[in-house]
């Protein structure tokens, strides 16, 4: 088990020579994940929708990290076509040491909407999209590579309904759909680890969550997290900046002592140093893991066998 006292998120082990893909790396938590890993020496592949925002983010990292290597690949996780194009480009960039499935929809409509492929938008973008990207990028992962997927505390607030993962029945609720998508990401990460372990693969799949992380408590990055509204009292009390919200994701990605199937998050649940946590039992179950995999293959048309 990793030593909790030995891990210092402000003094990371060298990642020189490593290539790390961060989806949604142009803003929010993903930006700080990329900045912190670039500072440790990693080459960062920033996979996100906007080339313009990625340019701003890359310039910000380069201004703070001498010699930073940052590249951009366009990726829209709500589009299977975009995912296929992005995965092809990523595979051509050489061996990937870590794939961080960070990007996802955190805001949306009060009414059920669908992606261009007909999937419920939130689960389609936040769960089926990362599943598809991981499956297509997987052949490029290094033999000792890692996949880190983002979970959420929302799984503790909303009961899972596997039969209604895409909110096809009942009144639509965005937060419930978001929580379903994070239950699904828990299931994906843990089921992937089970499949890898069953084949004896040294590749590892881990989970992480950022706690309650907000831009207004983050270190200032002009053009990326400009302050546009006052901080509410509750957020000021219980939250942390997205720079610290990045810590559990970074630890899951590069802590030499971390192991597949582990879940990292803030030690106070909403904020604090990154430590090992337990996911909720429903989304961690083998039954839901297998069910999510079945639904993901049907939804995306992509068969993912990590043994091949």
ROBA-490072 format. One record per residue: x, y, z of N, C-alpha, C in turn; residue in one letter. Coordinates in steps of 0.2 Angstrom, whole numbers, plus 5000, padded with zeros to 4 digits. Layout:
BEGIN
XYZXYZXYZA...
This chain:
BEGIN
500449945000500050005000500450065000X500350114996500750174996500750215003X501350245004501450275010501150345010X500650355014500250425014500750475016X501150465020501550525023502150535018X502350485014502950495009502750535003X502150545001501950574995501850654996X502250684992502250764993501950784986X501350814985501150834979501450894976X501850924980502250984978502950964976X503150904977503850884975503750814972X503650814965503450754961504050724959X504050654958504650614955504650634948X505250634945505450654938505050614933X504750644929504350614923504650624916X505350644917505650654911505650594906X505550604900505450544895504750514895X504350534899503650504899503150554895X502650514892502150554888501550534891X501150594893500550584896499950624893X499450594891498850624888498350644893X498150704893497650734898497050754894X496450724894495950754891495650814894X495350864891495150924894495650954897X496250954895496850984898496951064897X496451094894496551164892496151204898X495851174902495551224908495451174914X495251214919495051184925495551134928X495351084931495751034934496251004929X496050984923496450964918497051004917X496951074917497451114915498051104921X497851104927498351104932498651034933X498250984931498550914930499150914925X499050954919499550954914500151004916X499951054920500551094922500951064927X500651024932501050994937501450934934X501150904929501550844926502050874922X501950924918502450954914503050984918X502851014924503451034929503850974931X503550914931503950854933504350824927X504250854921504650834915504350794910X503650784911503250744906503150784900X503050754894502750774888502050774889X501650824888500950824889500650834882X500150784881499750784875499050814878X498850874876498250904878497650894873X497250844875496650824871496050864873X495850914869495250944870494850974864X494351004865493951024859494151094856X494451134860494551204857495351214856X495551224850496251234848496451304851X496051354851496151414854496251414861X495851384865495951374872496551334874X496651284870497251244871497951284870X497951334865498451374864498651414870X498151444873498151484879498451444884X498151384885498451344891499151324890X499351304884499951284882500451334884X500251394882500751454883500851474890X500251454894500351464901500751414904X500751354902501251304905501951324903X502051334897502751354894503051414898X502551464900502851524903503051504911X502751454913502951434920503451374921X503551334915503951274915504451284910X505051294911505551304906505651234902X505651244896505651184891505051134891X504551154893503951114894503751094887X503551024886503350994880502550994880X502251024876501551024876501251024869X500850974868500550964861499850964861X499450974856498750974856498450924851X497950894853497550844848496850864850X496450884844495750894845495350834847X494950844852494550794855493850814857X493350784855492650804857492350734859X492250724866492050664869491350644867X490950694865490250684863490150654856X490750654853490650624846491150564845X490850514843491250454841491750464836X491550504831491950514825492550554827X492450604832493050644834493450604838X493150554842493650514846494050464842X493750444837494150404832494750434829X494550504827495150544824495650554829X495450574835495950594840496350534842X496050474843496450414844496950394839X496750404833497250394827497850434828X497750504829498250554830498650534836X498350514841498750504848499150444846X498950394843499350334842499950344838X499950394834500450414829501050454833X500850474839501350514843501850474847X501750404846502250364850501950334856X502350304860502150264866501850314871X501250294874500950334879501050304886X501250344891501450314897500750314902X500450374901499850374905499250414901X498650384901498050414898497650434904X497550504905497050534910496450554907X495850514909495250524907494950584911X495050644910494850694914494250734911X494250744905493750784902493050754903X492550804904491850784904491350844905X490750824904490250884905490050894912X490150954915489950964922489351014922X489151034916488551074916488151054910X487451074910487051054904486351074905X485951044901485251064900484851024906X484251064907483751034912483350984908X483450974902483050924898483550874895X483350814894483750764891483950784884X484550784882484850794876485250734874X485450724867485850674865486450694861X486950654860487450674856487350654849X487750674844487650664837487550584836X487750544841487750474840487150444843X486650494846486050464849486150444856X486650464860486750444867486550494871X486250484877486150534882486750574883X486750644883487350684882487850674887X487650674894488050674899488450604900X488050554900488350484900488750474894X488550494888488850484882489550514882X489550584885490250614885490650594890X490350584896490750574902490950494903X490650454900490750384902490850344895X490450344891490550304884491050334880X491150404880491650434877492350414879X492550414886493150394888493250314887X492750274888492750204886493050194879X492750234874492950224867493650254866X493850304869494450334868495050284871X494850264877495350214880495450154876X494950124873494950064869495350074863X495250134860495650154853496350174854X496450204860497150224862497550164865X497250114868497550064872498150034868X498150014862498749984858499350034859X499250094860499850134861500150144868X499750114873500050124880500650084881X501150114884501750074886501550014890X502049964890501949904893501849914901X502049964904501949984911501550044911X501050054906500650114906500150114912X499750174912499250184917498650214913X498050194915497450234913497150264920X497050324920496750354926496050394924X495550364927494850394926494650434932X494250484930493950534935493350504938X493250494945492650484948492350544951X491950544956491650594959491250574965X491250624970490850624976490050614975X489850634968489150634967488950564967X489350514966489150444967488850424974X489050464979488750454986488150484987X487950524982487350564983486750544979X486850504974486350474969486450404969X485850364970485850294970485850274962X486250224961486350204954485750164952X485550174946485050134942485350104936X485650044936486050024930485550014924X484950004925484449994919484250064916X484350114919484150184917484750224916X485350194914485950234914485950294909X485550294904485550344899484850384900X484550384906483950424908483450414903X483250354901482750354896482050344899X482050334905481350334908481350384914X480750404916480650454921480850524919X480750574924480950644923481650654923X481950684918482650694917482850744923X483450734925483750774930484550774929X484850834927485550844925485950814930X485850834937486350804942486350734943X485750704942485650624942486050594936X485950624930486350604924487050604925X487350664928488050674930488250614935X487850604940488050554945488150484942X487650474937487650404934488250404930X488450454926489050454922489650444926X489650464933490250454937490250384940X489650354941489550284943489850244938X489750264932489950224926490750224925X491050284927491750294926492050254932X491750244938492050204943492050134940X491450114937491350044935491850024929X491950074925492450064919493150054922X493350104926494050094929494150034932X493750014936493849954940493749884936X493249884932493249834927493849824923X494049884920494649874916495249844920X495349864926495849834931495749764931X495149744932494949664933495249634927X495049654921495249624915495949624914X496249674916497049684915497349634920X497149624926497449584931497249504928X496749494925496549424923497049404918X497349444914497749424909498549434911X498649454917499249464920499649524917X499249574914499549634911499849684916X500449714915500649754920500349824919X499949834914499649904913499149904919X499049964922498549974927498050034926X497450014929496950064929496750084936X496750154936496550184943496050234943X495750254948495250304949495550364953X495250424952495450484956494850524956X494750564961494250624961494550684965X494350744962494650804965494350834971X493850804973493450844979493050894976X492950944981492551004979493051054977X493251064970493751104968493451164963X493651224965493351284961493851324959X493651364953494151404950494351464955X493851494958493951554962494451544968X494651474970495151464975495751444972X495851444965496451414962496951464961X497551444960498051494958497851524952X497951594951497751624945498151604939X497751594934498051584927497651624922X497951684920497551724916497351694909X496751704908496451674901496151604902X496351574908496151504910495551504915X495751534921495251534926495151604929X495051654924494951724926494351724931X494351764936493851774941493251814938X492651794938492151824935491551834940X491551804945491051814950491251804957X490951824962491151814969491151744972X491551734976491551664979491051654985X490551604984490051604989490351574996X490051585001490251575008490451495009X489951455007489951385007490651355004X490651374997491251354993491951374997X491951435000492551455003492751415009X492251385012492351345018492551275017X492151245012492251175011492751155005X492851205000493151184994493951204994X494251184989494951204987494951224980X495551244978495651264971495751204967X495651214960495751164956496451144955X496951184957497651164957497751114962X497451114968497451064973496951004971X496451014968496050964965496350914960X496850944957497250904953497750854956X497850864963498350824966498150744966X497550724968497450654968497450624961X497350664955497350634949498150624947X498550674949499250674948499550614951X499350604958499650544962499450484958X498850474956498650414953499050394947X499150454943499550444937500250424938X500650444943501350444943501650414950X501250404955501550384961501850314960X502450294961502750234959502450174964X502150194969501850144974501150134973X500850174969500150164967500050094963X499450064964499250004961498550004958X498549964952497849964949497349944953X496749984952496149974956496050014962X496650054963496550104969496250164967X495950204972495550264971495850314975X496050374972496350424976495850484976X495850524982495450584983495750624989X495450684990495650724996495550695002X495950695007495850665013495250685017X495050745016494450775020493850765015X493850715010493350705005493250765000X493150825003493050884998493750914997X494250915001494850955001495350915005X496050935003496550905007497050865003X497550835006498050805003497750735000X498050714994497850654991497950584994X497450554996497550485000497050434996X497150374998496750314996496050324999X495550304995494850304997494550244995X493950234997493450174994492950204990X492850174984492250204980491650174983X491050194981490350164983490350094981X490050054985489949984983489649974977X489050004975488649994969489050004963X489450054962489850064956490450024956X490650004962491249964962491149884961X490549864961490349794960490549764954X490749704954490849664948490249664943X489649654946489049654942488949714938X489049774941488949834937489549844932X490149824934490649834930490549794923X490349734924490149694918489549724914X489049754918488549784914488649844911X489149884914489349944910489749924904X490149884904490549864899490049834893X489549804895489049774889488749834886X488549884890488149944888488649984884X489249994886489750034882489850004875X489949944875490149914869489549924864X488849914867488249924862488249994860X488350044865488250114863488750134858X489350114859489950144854490050104848X489850034848490049994843490749974843X491049984849491849964850491849914855X492149854853492349804857493049814860X493049814866493749824870493949764874X494449724871494749674874495449684876X495549704882496249724884496749674884X496549614883497049554882497349554875X497049594870497349594863497749654862X
